[in-house]
Amino acid sequence: MDRNSITGLVLMVLLTLVYFYFFAPKPVPPRPTTNTENVSTVSPDSLILGESVETTPEVAEVVNDSQRVASLRDRYSDLHKLVAGEEKVVTVTTDELTINISTKGGHIQSAFLNGYKTFDSLPLPIQANDPRNEFYFPFAYEGRAVRSDELFFEPSEAGFTLTGEETKTLTLRASIDEGRYIEQVYHFKGNTYDFGYEINFEGIRESLGRESSFTIFWKSYLPKTELSILNLRQKSTIAYRTGTDVDKLSYSDDPESEKLSALVKWISFKSQFFSHILIADQTFRSGNISMTTPENDESLNRVMEAKLVVDIDKSNSNKNKFSIYMGPNEYYTLRSYDLDLEDEMDLGWSFIGWINKGTVYVFKFLENYISNYGVIIIVLAILIRLLMFPLSHRSFMSMAKMRVLNGTQEMKDLDVKHKDDPQKLQMAKMGIYKEMGVSMFGGCLPMLLSYPFLIALFFFFPQSVELRQQSFLWAHDLSTYDSIFSWDAQIPLISSVYGNHISLFTILMAISTFVYTIYQQRSQPATAANAQMKYIAYFMPFFLLIFLNRYSSGLSLYYLMSNILQIAQTSIIGLFQSDEKLLAQMYQNRDALKAKKGKGGKEAKPKSRLEKWVEGAQKKQQEALKQRQQEQGPNRRSRRQK
């Protein structure tokens, strides 16, 4: 493997190291908790975003019911009869979702995706039934601060099931009397991951005072749903859209928070494969979001929190409309909403992202003909290798020319002539390379151009919901590692870097990389430079073995097939290539070019900017060398004498 190939490998290693450094989650101390008890009233100003509205204390025991009613009336005014009742759960089942809604607060208590299971084969919660979860909206009623989760709502249905195109509305109403009430309305459809949601204040606008907005408080403890908690947290964050821009909190900075001062269209609590998204019919005026990672608790993913200011809609009977999406991070599903929801997926930067969008399209196309995703990955590797074949062929020919040329007597004589001056030796060789039509970058650039595909799939496979729980050979789930052996004991350094398991696909991938490295090394001339550089090349398989052990087995399968196909391609090209014929062709091309120049003809190929830059750099080096020789002597012996 020549220096150009090594340069490409080193660049890939550096890019991977940068990824691990900036995107790996960092453990942090738990956030201090705030006592939310024993606060009875707050001013209407406290409903502005950023200030918590605390839970109402339990009313102290009183002598009789009349005193209790009087105390509640003093605290809640006309709403006092809505703070007592029996909590019930309304279950709505659609083709995609099972949603449990509590009559206390009228909020979603838990929600499950019907078509998916957790890594341990349990119903997959998009929102777990965790008492610490919160979803409520505080409002000022006749000067008293009230929270929606303090009120009991009466449901219009005890529960129902929908399929296909069927639709139905569930209304939960907290009524003061027939004309005055607060209601939450859910609009469901049988075959979708989303549903409508409304918050309505009917007949009580005057009691709300001059408030023109209210705040939605949303907090969710995301459960562990995947085998690897490390990979799960690396792809979990809060995403949001302001204007036409989609942004997200850092995956690695923790705790992380941000104040959203611009108009917000939607907020997403995004996990590795699934998202819970709240979408405003218009926009949220502003918001605060924050994310933390529980310390020493691997039963939880992350804790997400959002506080969103909503302008009360006065033009439509005070109906405040939203949509809620609970479903997979599947590119075309998210894109179908035409809200840039698909941009919450971490497909990579710029050009890398476009490659992954093309990969998603190829996956969807192959799904129509192939049912096994392991086979789809193999077919994808074949397609990409065919696409890259012209570059691979050019890289092979460039390295072959350089290898054959380095084995000639002319180049060996240069090694002897300039053995004491490596810089002059390099410049002399570059001159001969140019004469013979050998590009110094012919082996490096094609290899670098293939790396975007490798890096793109490094982003794609660990978060591809299509691969989730899809088996192939011994791998039960191509979206995570394929463990053939594991242990519980924590081994210092090894457990934190390598993990507590052994992935067979990663081992096979590393072996194939090592074999390909040996194959490439044997095709190179035995020079001192290559003898030193080969150790860097041998480091690459070891690096991949360590850092990909925890990653998607689908990714290791792709790299394994890519290596095998690359070895096969190189072998086939080599079968049709003769070193003697190649050297003769180079000499023939050189003689023809010299003859053409001697007749006053122009060069067959104009110089590229890169060649001009190299020539300029060579010229500067030669001038610097001459100046140094004039100052210190013409050779090392004279410099030593001085």
Backbone torsions as a table, in degrees:
resi	resn	phi	psi	omega
1	MET	NA	124.5	-175.8
2	ASP	-81.6	179.4	-176.0
3	ARG	-64.1	-34.5	179.7
4	ASN	-64.6	-41.9	177.3
5	SER	-63.7	-42.3	178.4
6	ILE	-61.6	-40.8	178.6
7	THR	-57.6	-43.4	178.6
8	GLY	-62.2	-43.7	179.4
9	LEU	-63.1	-43.1	-179.8
10	VAL	-63.4	-40.3	178.0
11	LEU	-61.6	-41.0	178.7
12	MET	-64.5	-42.5	177.3
13	VAL	-59.8	-45.0	-179.5
14	LEU	-63.0	-41.7	178.4
15	LEU	-62.3	-40.7	179.0
16	THR	-66.8	-40.9	177.5
17	LEU	-62.5	-39.8	177.3
18	VAL	-61.2	-41.6	178.8
19	TYR	-60.1	-48.7	-178.5
20	PHE	-63.4	-35.4	-176.5
21	TYR	-69.9	-43.2	-172.9
22	PHE	-89.6	-21.5	-173.2
23	PHE	-112.9	-8.4	179.2
24	ALA	-71.7	135.2	-178.8
25	PRO	-70.2	147.3	-179.1
26	LYS	-114.5	129.5	178.6
27	PRO	-66.6	142.4	-178.1
28	VAL	-135.4	158.3	176.3
29	PRO	-66.0	151.3	179.4
30	PRO	-66.2	148.9	179.1
31	ARG	-71.8	143.5	176.1
32	PRO	-65.8	139.9	179.4
33	THR	-87.9	153.7	-179.3
34	THR	-111.3	132.7	178.2
35	ASN	-71.1	118.7	-176.7
36	THR	-106.9	15.7	-179.0
37	GLU	-99.4	167.5	171.9
38	ASN	63.4	37.9	171.1
39	VAL	-121.4	119.3	-171.8
40	SER	-93.0	-44.6	-177.9
41	THR	-140.7	154.4	173.1
42	VAL	-138.0	158.4	179.8
43	SER	-75.4	159.5	176.9
44	PRO	-58.2	-26.6	179.6
45	ASP	-63.4	-23.6	-178.4
46	SER	-71.7	-8.8	178.1
47	LEU	-78.8	-7.4	177.1
48	ILE	-68.3	146.8	-177.7
49	LEU	-52.8	138.2	173.8
50	GLY	105.3	-16.8	178.7
51	GLU	-109.7	131.1	-177.7
52	SER	-75.5	145.3	172.5
53	VAL	-108.0	115.4	-167.1
54	GLU	-83.9	160.4	-179.7
55	THR	-68.2	138.9	179.1
56	THR	-71.1	133.8	179.9
57	PRO	-68.7	155.1	174.8
58	GLU	-65.4	138.4	178.9
59	VAL	-69.3	132.5	-177.4
60	ALA	-62.8	154.2	179.2
61	GLU	-62.6	138.4	-178.8
62	VAL	-123.9	170.6	-173.3
63	VAL	-67.0	-42.0	-177.7
64	ASN	-145.0	173.1	-176.6
65	ASP	-63.2	-34.2	-178.0
66	SER	-64.2	-38.9	177.0
67	GLN	-67.8	-37.1	178.1
68	ARG	-64.3	-45.3	179.1
69	VAL	-62.3	-40.9	179.3
70	ALA	-63.8	-38.6	179.1
71	SER	-66.2	-43.1	178.7
72	LEU	-66.1	-39.1	179.1
73	ARG	-63.7	-38.4	179.5
74	ASP	-66.2	-34.5	-178.9
75	ARG	-80.4	-41.3	-171.8
76	TYR	-114.5	-2.3	-176.7
77	SER	57.6	-132.9	-175.7
78	ASP	-68.3	-12.3	-179.4
79	LEU	-85.8	3.5	-171.1
80	HIS	-62.0	-31.7	-177.9
81	LYS	-78.5	-5.7	-179.0
82	LEU	-95.1	-4.1	-177.8
83	VAL	-95.9	4.3	176.9
84	ALA	-125.9	140.6	179.3
85	GLY	165.9	-174.8	-179.7
86	GLU	-109.8	126.5	-179.1
87	GLU	-73.8	130.4	175.3
88	LYS	-124.2	161.9	179.3
89	VAL	-121.0	125.5	176.8
90	VAL	-99.6	123.7	-178.9
91	THR	-105.2	125.0	176.9
92	VAL	-115.4	125.9	-179.1
93	THR	-118.6	125.5	174.1
94	THR	-118.2	-177.1	177.6
95	ASP	-60.5	-33.3	-172.7
96	GLU	-104.4	-27.5	-169.3
97	LEU	-131.9	150.7	165.3
98	THR	-122.9	114.5	-171.6
99	ILE	-119.3	129.1	176.3
100	ASN	-108.6	121.1	-176.1
101	ILE	-115.1	127.1	-179.1
102	SER	-85.5	138.7	176.8
103	THR	-75.2	-16.9	173.5
104	LYS	-87.6	105.1	-176.8
105	GLY	96.1	-21.2	179.1
106	GLY	67.3	17.7	-176.2
107	HIS	-100.2	167.5	177.9
108	ILE	-75.0	119.0	-179.7
109	GLN	-80.4	-40.2	177.7
110	SER	-160.1	157.6	179.4
111	ALA	-149.2	140.8	-176.6
112	PHE	-130.5	144.7	175.3
113	LEU	-89.1	119.5	-173.5
114	ASN	-69.4	-28.2	-175.0
115	GLY	-91.8	6.4	-176.1
116	TYR	-135.2	155.6	175.9
117	LYS	-126.2	159.1	173.3
118	THR	-72.9	173.8	-178.9
119	PHE	-61.2	-24.4	178.6
120	ASP	-104.8	27.6	169.8
121	SER	66.8	29.7	175.0
122	LEU	-101.2	160.1	174.9
123	PRO	-54.0	134.1	-173.1
124	LEU	-86.8	116.3	-179.9
125	PRO	-84.5	123.3	169.5
126	ILE	-82.2	-24.1	167.7
127	GLN	-142.4	116.5	-176.4
128	ALA	-75.9	157.0	176.1
129	ASN	-82.2	75.3	-177.8
130	ASP	-112.2	122.9	-177.7
131	PRO	-62.2	-15.0	179.0
132	ARG	-82.1	-14.2	177.1
133	ASN	-65.4	147.0	-179.8
134	GLU	-137.2	141.5	168.4
135	PHE	-154.0	107.4	-178.1
136	TYR	-155.0	165.1	175.6
137	PHE	-131.6	120.9	175.5
138	PRO	-82.8	152.6	176.7
139	PHE	-152.2	157.0	179.7
140	ALA	-94.7	120.1	179.1
141	TYR	-120.1	111.3	-177.6
142	GLU	50.1	45.4	176.2
143	GLY	80.2	3.6	-179.5
144	ARG	-111.0	136.0	179.1
145	ALA	-83.9	123.7	-177.3
146	VAL	-127.6	143.5	175.5
147	ARG	-109.8	142.1	-177.9
148	SER	-63.0	-30.9	-178.3
149	ASP	-76.7	0.5	172.8
150	GLU	-89.4	-15.1	-173.0
151	LEU	-98.1	151.1	174.4
152	PHE	-101.0	132.3	-177.2
153	PHE	-110.9	146.2	178.2
154	GLU	-97.4	120.8	-177.2
155	PRO	-82.1	149.9	177.1
156	SER	-80.5	-18.5	-179.9
157	GLU	-137.4	149.3	176.3
158	ALA	-83.5	-10.4	-178.7
159	GLY	144.5	156.8	179.9
160	PHE	-162.9	168.7	179.4
161	THR	-126.9	137.2	179.9
162	LEU	-125.5	146.4	174.6
163	THR	-136.9	156.1	175.4
164	GLY	56.9	-129.1	-177.2
165	GLU	-87.9	4.4	-179.2
166	GLU	-63.5	143.7	177.6
167	THR	-131.0	152.9	177.3
168	LYS	-160.3	151.1	-178.3
169	THR	-112.8	134.6	174.3
170	LEU	-112.3	123.2	179.9
171	THR	-113.2	129.8	173.9
172	LEU	-117.2	118.6	-171.2
173	ARG	-123.9	131.8	172.0
174	ALA	-107.2	102.7	-170.1
175	SER	-102.8	130.1	170.2
176	ILE	-79.0	-48.1	171.8
177	ASP	-153.5	-170.1	-173.3
178	GLU	-61.4	-34.3	-176.2
179	GLY	-101.1	-4.7	-177.4
180	ARG	-127.7	120.4	-178.7
181	TYR	-163.3	163.4	172.1
182	ILE	-116.9	131.8	-178.6
183	GLU	-137.7	151.8	172.2
184	GLN	-120.9	129.6	-173.1
185	VAL	-121.9	131.5	177.8
186	TYR	-116.2	132.2	179.2
187	HIS	-114.2	111.3	-174.1
188	PHE	-107.9	152.3	173.1
189	LYS	-133.9	147.1	-169.8
190	GLY	-66.5	-36.7	-169.0
191	ASN	-113.7	28.5	180.0
192	THR	-127.9	160.1	176.1
193	TYR	-89.4	-5.4	-176.8
194	ASP	-117.1	162.0	177.0
195	PHE	-154.2	156.4	-179.6
196	GLY	-82.2	155.1	-179.3
197	TYR	-146.9	134.3	179.5
198	GLU	-130.7	148.0	169.9
199	ILE	-121.9	117.3	-174.5
200	ASN	-122.4	135.2	172.0
201	PHE	-111.6	108.3	-174.9
202	GLU	-110.9	122.3	175.1
203	GLY	74.2	10.4	-177.6
204	ILE	-125.8	17.8	-178.3
205	ARG	-58.5	-40.9	-179.3
206	GLU	-65.7	-33.3	179.9
207	SER	-72.8	-19.6	178.7
208	LEU	-79.7	-4.9	178.5
209	GLY	73.9	-147.9	-176.2
210	ARG	-90.5	6.4	-178.6
211	GLU	-63.0	128.7	178.6
212	SER	-107.2	3.5	-178.8
213	SER	-153.2	165.8	172.7
214	PHE	-142.6	169.3	-175.2
215	THR	-117.5	134.5	172.2
216	ILE	-96.0	124.5	175.7
217	PHE	-103.2	123.6	-175.1
218	TRP	-134.3	121.1	180.0
219	LYS	-136.3	133.5	-176.0
220	SER	-138.8	129.8	173.4
221	TYR	-93.7	102.2	-176.2
222	LEU	-74.0	125.5	-178.0
223	PRO	-79.3	164.7	173.4
224	LYS	-78.7	121.5	-179.6
225	THR	-119.0	-9.4	-175.5
226	GLU	-118.8	162.6	-177.5
227	LEU	-63.8	-44.4	-176.8
228	SER	-99.0	111.0	178.7
229	ILE	-68.5	-29.1	178.7
230	LEU	-65.4	-49.9	178.8
231	ASN	-64.9	-35.8	179.6
232	LEU	-62.0	-46.5	-178.1
233	ARG	-71.7	-31.0	179.8
234	GLN	-64.2	-22.8	-178.0
235	LYS	-113.3	15.4	-179.3
236	SER	-111.0	132.1	-178.7
237	THR	-164.3	-177.5	172.9
238	ILE	-107.3	123.6	177.4
239	ALA	-111.7	156.4	-178.2
240	TYR	-158.4	158.7	176.1
241	ARG	-121.1	124.3	172.8
242	THR	-117.7	123.1	-174.9
243	GLY	64.6	-122.1	177.0
244	THR	-108.2	6.0	-176.7
245	ASP	-101.4	134.4	174.7
246	VAL	-106.3	128.3	-179.0
247	ASP	-135.1	171.9	179.8
248	LYS	-153.2	157.9	174.6
249	LEU	-69.0	155.8	-179.8
250	SER	-62.6	140.3	177.4
251	TYR	-70.7	-28.1	-170.3
252	SER	-103.4	-31.9	-179.2
253	ASP	-71.7	130.0	-174.3
254	ASP	-155.4	127.8	-1.1
255	PRO	-72.3	154.8	-177.1
256	GLU	-129.6	137.3	178.6
257	SER	-146.8	159.3	-179.0
258	GLU	-155.5	142.7	174.8
259	LYS	-99.2	125.1	-178.8
260	LEU	-101.9	103.5	-175.8
261	SER	-91.2	-18.5	179.4
262	ALA	-86.9	171.1	177.8
263	LEU	-66.2	132.8	-175.0
264	VAL	-112.3	127.6	179.1
265	LYS	-86.4	-42.0	180.0
266	TRP	-153.8	156.9	176.7
267	ILE	-126.6	134.0	-179.0
268	SER	-124.8	127.2	167.6
269	PHE	-90.3	96.7	-170.4
270	LYS	-97.8	127.1	173.0
271	SER	-101.8	-170.4	-176.7
272	GLN	-63.1	-42.4	-175.4
273	PHE	-122.4	-11.0	-173.3
274	PHE	-136.3	158.1	-179.0
275	SER	-138.9	146.7	172.2
276	HIS	-117.4	110.3	-169.7
277	ILE	-120.4	131.9	174.3
278	LEU	-106.6	119.9	-173.9
279	ILE	-116.4	127.2	178.0
280	ALA	-81.9	141.0	175.9
281	ASP	-64.3	-40.0	173.1
282	GLN	-103.2	-97.4	173.4
283	THR	-154.5	158.2	166.5
284	PHE	-82.2	139.1	-177.8
285	ARG	-64.7	-40.9	-179.2
286	SER	-166.2	-178.4	-179.5
287	GLY	-172.3	163.6	170.5
288	ASN	-124.6	136.2	177.5
289	ILE	-131.4	150.6	178.1
290	SER	-152.7	155.4	-177.4
291	MET	-145.2	134.8	176.1
292	THR	-134.6	159.7	177.5
293	THR	-115.3	122.0	179.5
294	PRO	-60.2	134.2	179.0
295	GLU	-87.7	134.8	176.9
296	ASN	58.5	32.3	176.8
297	ASP	-138.7	93.5	-177.2
298	GLU	-86.9	7.4	173.5
299	SER	-85.9	-9.6	179.3
300	LEU	-118.8	147.4	175.8
301	ASN	-83.2	-84.8	177.4
302	ARG	-142.9	164.0	178.0
303	VAL	-106.3	119.3	-178.2
304	MET	-108.5	142.6	-179.9
305	GLU	-145.5	138.9	178.3
306	ALA	-141.6	141.1	173.3
307	LYS	-125.6	115.7	-170.1
308	LEU	-123.0	127.1	-179.9
309	VAL	-86.9	126.7	-178.4
310	VAL	-116.2	126.4	173.7
311	ASP	-76.1	128.9	178.9
312	ILE	-67.5	125.0	-178.4
313	ASP	-79.4	109.4	-178.4
314	LYS	-92.0	-13.3	-174.6
315	SER	-87.9	-10.9	-175.2
316	ASN	-132.1	56.2	178.5
317	SER	54.8	35.2	177.4
318	ASN	59.2	29.5	177.1
319	LYS	-89.5	123.7	-179.3
320	ASN	-109.3	110.5	-168.2
321	LYS	-104.0	143.9	178.5
322	PHE	-143.8	171.5	169.2
323	SER	-129.9	149.2	179.0
324	ILE	-125.4	127.6	176.4
325	TYR	-110.0	127.7	174.6
326	MET	-129.9	100.5	-176.2
327	GLY	-171.5	-170.9	-176.1
328	PRO	-76.4	155.4	173.6
329	ASN	-84.5	67.3	179.5
330	GLU	-102.0	123.5	-166.9
331	TYR	-54.0	-52.7	-174.9
332	TYR	-72.5	-29.2	174.8
333	THR	-65.0	-46.8	179.3
334	LEU	-66.4	-38.8	-177.9
335	ARG	-67.6	-25.2	-177.4
336	SER	-64.2	-18.7	-179.8
337	TYR	-82.7	-9.7	176.8
338	ASP	55.3	40.1	179.4
339	LEU	-126.3	14.4	-177.1
340	ASP	64.4	23.3	178.7
341	LEU	-62.1	-30.8	-178.6
342	GLU	-65.5	-19.2	-178.9
343	ASP	-74.4	-8.4	174.8
344	GLU	-72.8	-19.0	179.1
345	MET	-72.4	140.3	-178.4
346	ASP	-90.1	82.4	-178.2
347	LEU	-91.0	-0.2	180.0
348	GLY	106.9	175.4	-174.2
349	TRP	-85.7	137.1	166.9
350	SER	41.6	-111.8	-175.1
351	PHE	-60.5	-34.4	178.2
352	ILE	-61.6	-41.5	179.1
353	GLY	-62.1	-39.5	178.9
354	TRP	-66.3	-36.0	176.1
355	ILE	-61.7	-42.7	-178.9
356	ASN	-69.0	-32.5	175.2
357	LYS	-64.3	-38.7	174.8
358	GLY	-65.6	-37.0	178.3
359	THR	-63.2	-40.8	177.5
360	VAL	-59.8	-42.8	179.6
361	TYR	-61.9	-44.5	179.5
362	VAL	-62.6	-41.9	177.8
363	PHE	-57.5	-48.5	-178.2
364	LYS	-63.7	-38.0	179.2
365	PHE	-65.7	-45.7	-177.8
366	LEU	-69.1	-25.6	177.6
367	GLU	-58.7	-29.0	-178.8
368	ASN	-69.5	-18.1	-174.7
369	TYR	-122.4	-21.6	-176.3
370	ILE	-127.2	128.9	-176.1
371	SER	-91.9	-21.9	-176.8
372	ASN	-99.4	125.8	-176.1
373	TYR	-73.6	-23.7	173.6
374	GLY	-63.3	-41.5	177.2
375	VAL	-67.4	-38.2	177.7
376	ILE	-60.2	-41.1	178.7
377	ILE	-63.3	-41.0	178.6
378	ILE	-64.0	-43.3	178.0
379	VAL	-63.4	-40.4	177.8
380	LEU	-60.6	-42.4	178.4
381	ALA	-61.9	-40.2	179.1
382	ILE	-65.1	-44.4	-178.8
383	LEU	-62.1	-43.7	-179.2
384	ILE	-67.8	-38.3	177.9
385	ARG	-64.5	-38.2	176.1
386	LEU	-65.3	-39.3	178.0
387	LEU	-64.1	-36.3	-177.2
388	MET	-89.6	-0.4	-176.0
389	PHE	-57.4	-44.3	178.2
390	PRO	-57.4	-39.2	178.4
391	LEU	-69.7	-40.4	178.7
392	SER	-62.9	-41.1	179.4
393	HIS	-64.0	-43.0	179.3
394	ARG	-64.5	-41.5	179.1
395	SER	-63.7	-43.3	179.5
396	PHE	-62.0	-45.8	-177.9
397	MET	-64.9	-38.3	179.2
398	SER	-64.3	-44.9	179.1
399	MET	-68.1	-35.7	178.4
400	ALA	-64.5	-42.3	177.5
401	LYS	-60.9	-44.0	-178.8
402	MET	-66.5	-39.9	179.6
403	ARG	-64.8	-46.9	-179.6
404	VAL	-63.5	-42.3	-178.6
405	LEU	-67.1	-37.9	179.4
406	ASN	-67.0	-19.4	179.3
407	GLY	-88.5	-1.9	-179.9
408	THR	-76.9	159.9	179.9
409	GLN	-65.1	-34.4	-179.4
410	GLU	-58.9	-42.9	-179.7
411	MET	-74.0	-34.8	177.9
412	LYS	-66.0	-36.7	177.4
413	ASP	-63.9	-36.6	177.0
414	LEU	-64.6	-38.9	178.5
415	ASP	-59.1	-38.9	179.5
416	VAL	-74.2	-43.8	-175.0
417	LYS	-63.5	-40.9	-175.1
418	HIS	-114.5	32.5	-177.0
419	LYS	-64.5	-22.6	-179.9
420	ASP	-94.2	-0.4	-177.7
421	ASP	-138.5	84.4	-177.0
422	PRO	-58.5	-34.4	-178.0
423	GLN	-66.6	-44.0	178.6
424	LYS	-68.1	-35.2	177.0
425	LEU	-62.1	-43.1	-179.2
426	GLN	-64.9	-42.8	179.9
427	MET	-65.3	-37.3	178.7
428	ALA	-66.1	-41.1	178.9
429	LYS	-67.0	-38.7	179.3
430	MET	-63.6	-33.9	176.8
431	GLY	-64.0	-41.6	178.6
432	ILE	-69.1	-39.1	177.0
433	TYR	-56.6	-43.2	-178.7
434	LYS	-66.4	-41.4	178.2
435	GLU	-59.1	-40.1	-174.9
436	MET	-88.9	0.9	178.1
437	GLY	76.7	28.3	178.6
438	VAL	-101.6	123.2	179.3
439	SER	-85.4	131.0	177.3
440	MET	-64.2	-23.9	-175.4
441	PHE	-107.5	6.3	-177.7
442	GLY	-64.1	-31.1	179.2
443	GLY	-88.5	-22.8	-175.4
444	CYS	-87.1	-48.9	-173.5
445	LEU	-61.9	-46.3	177.2
446	PRO	-58.0	-37.3	178.9
447	MET	-66.4	-41.5	178.8
448	LEU	-64.7	-35.3	179.4
449	LEU	-68.8	-21.6	178.1
450	SER	-84.2	-18.5	-177.0
451	TYR	-65.2	-34.5	177.2
452	PRO	-54.7	-33.9	178.2
453	PHE	-68.3	-41.2	178.7
454	LEU	-65.2	-42.0	-179.5
455	ILE	-70.0	-39.7	-179.9
456	ALA	-59.0	-45.7	-179.4
457	LEU	-71.0	-23.6	172.9
458	PHE	-61.7	-35.0	175.0
459	PHE	-77.8	-39.6	-168.0
460	PHE	-72.3	-51.6	-170.8
461	PHE	-61.5	-43.5	-176.5
462	PRO	-67.2	-11.3	179.6
463	GLN	-126.2	14.2	179.2
464	SER	-79.9	108.8	-179.5
465	VAL	-66.6	-21.3	177.0
466	GLU	-62.4	-32.8	-178.4
467	LEU	-84.2	-13.4	-173.5
468	ARG	-61.3	124.2	178.1
469	GLN	59.3	26.8	172.2
470	GLN	-96.8	126.3	-174.7
471	SER	-96.4	155.0	174.3
472	PHE	-157.1	121.7	-175.7
473	LEU	53.9	-122.5	-177.5
474	TRP	-86.3	-9.8	-179.5
475	ALA	-82.6	122.8	-179.3
476	HIS	-83.8	-21.9	-177.0
477	ASP	-148.0	109.0	-176.6
478	LEU	-71.6	-11.0	179.9
479	SER	-85.5	-10.2	178.7
480	THR	-134.2	-175.7	-174.5
481	TYR	-73.6	152.7	178.5
482	ASP	-102.3	97.2	-175.2
483	SER	-85.6	123.8	174.2
484	ILE	-102.9	-12.5	176.6
485	PHE	-159.2	136.4	-179.8
486	SER	-142.4	164.2	179.3
487	TRP	-146.7	156.9	-176.3
488	ASP	-92.5	-30.5	-176.0
489	ALA	-62.9	137.5	177.7
490	GLN	-87.7	113.1	179.6
491	ILE	-97.4	122.1	-178.1
492	PRO	-51.8	137.4	179.2
493	LEU	70.1	-50.8	-177.4
494	ILE	-63.4	-46.8	-178.2
495	SER	-65.6	-37.6	-177.4
496	SER	-75.4	-29.5	-178.1
497	VAL	-100.1	-50.0	-175.0
498	TYR	-88.9	-36.0	-176.9
499	GLY	105.6	177.9	-178.8
500	ASN	-106.1	39.3	-179.8
501	HIS	-157.6	170.1	175.9
502	ILE	-123.4	123.8	179.5
503	SER	-98.0	121.3	-176.0
504	LEU	-70.7	-40.6	179.3
505	PHE	-62.8	-35.2	177.6
506	THR	-66.6	-40.2	177.8
507	ILE	-63.1	-46.2	179.8
508	LEU	-63.5	-38.8	177.9
509	MET	-63.5	-44.5	179.6
510	ALA	-64.1	-39.7	178.1
511	ILE	-63.2	-44.0	179.8
512	SER	-63.6	-36.2	176.7
513	THR	-65.8	-40.3	179.3
514	PHE	-65.0	-42.9	179.2
515	VAL	-63.2	-43.7	179.4
516	TYR	-63.9	-36.9	177.8
517	THR	-63.2	-45.0	177.5
518	ILE	-61.5	-43.1	179.8
519	TYR	-59.0	-43.1	179.5
520	GLN	-69.2	-39.3	-179.0
521	GLN	-63.5	-37.4	-178.9
522	ARG	-69.5	-22.4	-179.7
523	SER	-85.8	-2.2	-179.7
524	GLN	-100.9	151.4	176.4
525	PRO	-66.9	147.7	-177.5
526	ALA	-81.5	78.4	177.9
527	THR	-102.2	164.3	179.5
528	ALA	-63.9	-37.5	-179.8
529	ALA	-63.9	-45.1	179.7
530	ASN	-66.2	-33.5	178.4
531	ALA	-62.4	-35.1	179.2
532	GLN	-79.5	-38.4	-174.6
533	MET	-77.0	-21.2	-174.7
534	LYS	-64.1	-28.3	-179.5
535	TYR	-65.8	-31.7	176.2
536	ILE	-66.6	-40.6	178.8
537	ALA	-64.4	-38.1	179.8
538	TYR	-70.9	-17.3	178.0
539	PHE	-72.3	-28.8	-174.7
540	MET	-58.9	-49.1	178.2
541	PRO	-58.9	-39.3	179.1
542	PHE	-65.0	-41.2	178.1
543	PHE	-60.4	-47.1	-179.8
544	LEU	-64.8	-38.7	179.2
545	LEU	-59.9	-39.4	-177.8
546	ILE	-74.7	-50.5	-168.6
547	PHE	-87.7	-15.5	178.0
548	LEU	-100.4	2.2	-179.7
549	ASN	-62.1	-30.9	-178.8
550	ARG	-93.6	-4.6	-172.3
551	TYR	-89.8	179.0	-178.1
552	SER	-55.7	130.0	176.3
553	SER	-66.3	-25.6	174.9
554	GLY	-63.6	-36.6	177.2
555	LEU	-65.9	-45.2	178.4
556	SER	-64.3	-37.5	177.2
557	LEU	-62.6	-42.3	179.0
558	TYR	-63.7	-47.7	179.6
559	TYR	-61.3	-38.5	178.2
560	LEU	-60.9	-49.9	-179.6
561	MET	-65.7	-37.2	179.0
562	SER	-62.5	-41.8	178.1
563	ASN	-64.5	-44.7	-179.9
564	ILE	-61.3	-44.1	-179.9
565	LEU	-67.0	-35.6	179.0
566	GLN	-67.4	-40.5	175.9
567	ILE	-61.9	-43.2	-179.9
568	ALA	-64.1	-43.5	178.7
569	GLN	-59.7	-47.8	-178.3
570	THR	-63.3	-39.0	179.3
571	SER	-64.7	-42.2	-179.4
572	ILE	-65.6	-43.0	178.2
573	ILE	-61.6	-41.4	-179.1
574	GLY	-64.3	-30.0	179.9
575	LEU	-64.7	-29.6	-177.2
576	PHE	-100.8	13.4	-176.9
577	GLN	-119.4	128.4	177.1
578	SER	-111.3	126.7	180.0
579	ASP	-60.8	-39.8	-178.6
580	GLU	-64.5	-45.2	179.5
581	LYS	-65.5	-37.2	-179.9
582	LEU	-65.0	-44.1	179.6
583	LEU	-65.2	-42.0	179.0
584	ALA	-62.7	-38.4	179.2
585	GLN	-66.1	-37.5	179.3
586	MET	-66.1	-43.1	177.7
587	TYR	-64.4	-39.4	179.2
588	GLN	-63.2	-43.1	178.8
589	ASN	-65.3	-38.3	179.1
590	ARG	-64.8	-46.2	-179.2
591	ASP	-63.0	-39.4	179.9
592	ALA	-65.6	-38.3	179.9
593	LEU	-68.1	-40.7	178.3
594	LYS	-64.5	-40.5	179.6
595	ALA	-64.2	-38.7	-179.9
596	LYS	-67.6	-39.6	178.2
597	LYS	-67.1	-37.3	-179.6
598	GLY	-64.2	-28.0	177.9
599	LYS	-88.3	8.0	178.9
600	GLY	84.1	12.4	179.5
601	GLY	-78.3	169.2	180.0
602	LYS	-93.3	160.2	177.9
603	GLU	-64.1	143.4	-178.1
604	ALA	-61.9	-33.0	-176.1
605	LYS	-131.3	124.2	178.9
606	PRO	-64.4	153.6	-179.5
607	LYS	-72.1	137.7	177.0
608	SER	-82.6	166.4	177.8
609	ARG	-60.4	-37.8	-179.8
610	LEU	-64.0	-42.2	178.8
611	GLU	-65.5	-40.0	177.8
612	LYS	-63.2	-39.0	179.6
613	TRP	-65.8	-42.1	179.5
614	VAL	-63.0	-42.3	179.4
615	GLU	-63.1	-40.8	177.4
616	GLY	-62.8	-41.5	178.6
617	ALA	-65.3	-40.0	176.9
618	GLN	-62.0	-42.8	-179.7
619	LYS	-62.3	-42.2	178.5
620	LYS	-64.4	-40.4	178.5
621	GLN	-63.3	-41.2	178.6
622	GLN	-63.5	-42.9	178.5
623	GLU	-63.8	-41.1	178.4
624	ALA	-65.6	-37.9	179.0
625	LEU	-65.5	-44.2	178.4
626	LYS	-61.5	-43.2	-179.3
627	GLN	-63.9	-41.2	179.7
628	ARG	-66.7	-38.0	178.5
629	GLN	-66.7	-36.2	177.9
630	GLN	-66.7	-35.1	-178.6
631	GLU	-79.5	-35.7	-171.6
632	GLN	-116.0	-6.3	-178.0
633	GLY	116.9	159.9	-173.8
634	PRO	-77.1	-15.7	-179.4
635	ASN	-150.3	176.2	-175.8
636	ARG	-63.6	-33.8	-177.8
637	ARG	-63.4	-44.8	179.7
638	SER	-66.9	-33.8	178.6
639	ARG	-67.8	-37.4	178.3
640	ARG	-65.7	-37.4	-179.6
641	GLN	-63.9	-36.4	177.1
642	LYS	-70.2	NA	NA
